[in-house]
Structures are given as C-alpha cells and as structure tokens.
Amino acid sequence: MWILLKDFLLVSKGMGIGIVLMCILNVGKEADYEMKQLEESEDN
C-alpha cells in the first residue's frame, strides 16, 4: 500500500512539473511574438 501511494505521489509530481514547464514555454513563446511585433512596428 505504501509503494502504491509513493508511486501516485511521484506521478502527480511529474505531471505538475510538466504542466509548469508547458506554461513557462507558452509564456516565452508569447513574449517572443510580442517582441517581434514591437520591432516590426518600430521599423515602419
């Protein structure tokens, strides 16, 4: 029973880390897009 609980906690931890990484990558991609738009508007 203890092993099952430990495995569940490890899987939950891994999923949490994965979700956080996906959010960070998504925010970075949006920031890159915003910077690109800002540079293009300054060039015109």
Secondary structure, DSSP 8 states (H G I E B T S, - for coil): -HHHHHHHHHHHHHHHHHHHHHHHHHHHHHHHHHHHHHHHHHH-
